[in-house]
Amino acid sequence: MSLFCEKTRIYRFMVSISSLFRLSLSIILIAGITACNHNPYKVNLSGTECDLAVKDLGREIFETPPNELGNKADELRLKYGSALKTYSAVVGLGDPADEQWKTAFILFASDLRNLALWDDVKKAWPDQKPLEQELENAFRHYKYYFPGKVVPEIITCISVFNNSIIVDDSLLMISLDRYLGSDSKYYPALGIFDYQSRKMTPAYTVPDCMYAWASTEWDYRDMGYGTRTLLNTMLHEAKLVYFTKRMMPSLADTILFGFTEKQLDFCKNSEEKIWEYIVSNDLLFSTDSFMIRKFTGEAPFTSYFTEDSPGRAVVWTGFRIIERFMRNNPGVTLQGLMTMTDCQEILTGAKYKPD
């Protein structure tokens, strides 16, 4: 009897161990599934505040009556400070501290061509509130990931087509005349190609802002990557795109990369072939600046591939590598990623294999 009881206790102990093992295995499997399904782009912003206001410099300049422009010039000097100096340099007005600046400003603000352009800007941008809300949401994400960083002063303007986004220290200026829509009458006359004007629409404004802000916060020239190669160039560009996606999680991939649906499909369907071409031709560590520009610069298509490909197709590949790296290395924060300069470490840690 005692032997039977002893065996019973052993059996029950074994059942307990077995149950515990199954429970542990279930926990491991659930944790694994959760990790695999975790969306790194979705974060809880409930405790992150970003009270952002966009200043409308264009309206202040071009909706001031001509007889009030002299006083307006003095007012803008006080209100905008160094931002006005930056803007004046972009549009060729000189330094606001110089005596002749006010005269140049009045001529600029009363120029009939500029006033006509401003009318077209107002048609494309009848209300800037949606722009402000989208920027505020993007910079809330920025504050979440980079709580110690400064959110820039944001100003809208027209630069008479000189720049799309102007970044200077803690300043971000948006030239709305560069986002009038792909069919704007101005763009063909300026020699802007279709593949470029396709991305000069309001939908690209905030993504361009976040990409431009990142490209100055983590300027390639200051990063210390060493000798420029295709690998560190494509991964640096990919990091900027990945940053933009983290700031704008719901952004469509076509806008994120600036691709058409057909071009995006090309990248997805040719992922293995693109990678095979780069690797088999020993291009990753090439320092050929012409070749690097061909692969990573703006273009209607990537000349090494077919005309169905987009320009910067390898940046899409780099983005895939960055995503894999972050998935495989959950301990690496976005802050950590953006400051990483060992691109071989990123490539190795990604364990990248095209789908």
C-alpha positions, 0 to 999 in steps of 0.5 A, spaced: 500 500 500 505 504 501 508 503 495 502 504 491 501 511 495 509 512 493 508 511 486 501 515 486 505 521 489 511 520 484 506 520 478 502 526 481 509 529 481 510 527 474 504 530 472 505 537 475 512 537 472 508 535 465 503 541 466 508 546 468 512 544 462 506 545 458 505 551 461 512 554 460 512 552 453 505 555 452 508 562 455 514 561 450 510 560 444 505 566 446 511 570 447 514 568 441 508 569 437 507 576 440 514 578 439 513 576 431 507 580 431 509 586 435 508 592 430 514 597 432 510 603 429 505 603 434 506 606 440 502 609 446 502 617 445 498 618 451 503 621 456 507 625 450 505 632 449 507 637 443 503 643 443 505 645 436 503 652 432 505 653 425 506 660 423 504 663 416 509 668 414 506 667 407 500 670 409 503 676 413 507 678 407 502 677 401 496 679 404 499 686 407 496 692 403 502 695 399 501 702 404 503 698 410 509 694 408 514 698 411 511 697 418 510 690 416 517 689 415 519 692 422 514 688 425 516 681 421 524 683 424 521 683 431 517 677 430 521 672 426 528 674 428 533 669 425 528 665 421 527 672 417 534 672 416 534 665 413 528 666 409 531 672 406 537 669 404 533 663 401 529 668 396 535 673 395 533 679 399 539 680 403 540 681 411 534 684 414 539 688 419 542 692 412 538 698 410 537 696 403 533 690 406 526 694 407 526 696 400 528 689 397 522 686 402 517 691 399 519 690 392 518 682 393 512 683 397 508 687 392 511 683 385 505 682 381 508 675 379 509 673 387 502 675 388 499 671 383 503 665 385 500 666 392 493 666 390 495 659 387 498 657 393 491 659 397 487 655 392 492 649 393 492 650 401 485 653 403 486 651 410 493 650 413 490 647 420 490 639 417 497 641 415 498 643 423 495 637 426 499 632 421 505 635 423 503 635 431 502 628 430 509 627 427 512 631 432 509 627 438 512 621 435 518 625 435 518 627 442 516 620 444 522 617 441 527 623 443 524 626 449 531 630 450 530 633 443 527 640 441 521 641 436 523 646 431 519 652 430 515 651 424 513 656 419 510 656 412 512 661 406 513 661 399 520 661 396 519 662 389 520 655 388 527 655 391 527 650 396 521 645 398 523 644 406 528 649 409 532 647 415 536 651 420 538 649 427 531 649 431 527 652 424 523 648 419 520 652 414 515 649 408 515 652 402 508 651 400 509 653 392 513 646 392 507 643 393 501 645 389 500 639 386 503 635 380 499 638 375 501 645 377 502 650 371 509 652 374 513 646 374 514 644 367 516 651 365 521 650 371 524 644 368 521 640 373 520 633 370 514 628 371 517 624 376 519 629 380 512 633 380 509 627 382 511 628 389 510 635 389 503 635 392 500 636 399 500 629 401 508 629 401 509 635 405 509 632 412 513 626 410 518 631 407 519 635 413 520 629 417 525 626 412 529 633 412 529 634 419 532 627 420 537 628 415 540 635 418 539 631 425 543 626 423 547 629 417 551 624 413 557 628 413 557 628 421 556 621 422 563 618 421 561 612 417 568 613 414 569 612 406 563 612 403 560 606 400 554 603 397 552 600 403 553 605 408 550 610 403 544 606 402 543 604 409 544 611 411 538 613 407 534 607 409 535 610 416 532 616 414 526 613 411 525 608 417 525 614 421 520 618 417 515 611 418 516 611 425 514 618 426 508 617 421 506 610 422 500 610 418 503 613 412 502 609 405 509 606 402 508 609 396 508 616 399 514 614 404 518 612 398 516 616 393 514 610 388 508 609 384 504 602 386 507 599 380 514 601 382 513 599 389 510 592 386 517 592 382 521 592 388 517 587 392 517 582 386 524 583 385 527 583 392 531 577 391 534 579 384 536 586 386 540 583 392 543 578 388 545 583 383 548 588 388 552 582 392 554 578 385 557 584 382 561 586 389 557 593 389 556 593 397 563 596 399 564 600 392 567 607 393 565 609 386 561 615 387 558 615 380 555 608 381 553 610 388 549 616 385 546 612 380 543 607 385 541 612 391 540 619 387 533 621 385 531 619 378 525 616 374 528 609 374 534 605 377 539 605 370 542 598 373 535 595 373 529 596 368 525 602 367 519 599 371 524 600 377 524 606 381 530 611 382 533 609 389 530 602 389 536 600 393 534 605 399 528 600 399 532 594 400 536 598 405 529 599 409 528 592 409 535 591 412 533 596 417 527 593 419 530 586 419 535 589 424 530 592 428 526 586 429 532 581 430 535 586 435 529 589 440 534 592 445 536 597 440 532 603 440 530 608 435 535 613 438 541 607 438 539 606 430 540 613 428 547 614 431 549 607 429 555 608 424 558 600 423 553 598 417 557 592 417 554 590 424 547 592 421 547 588 415 550 582 420 545 583 425 539 584 420 541 577 417 537 579 411 535 574 406 530 577 401 523 574 401 
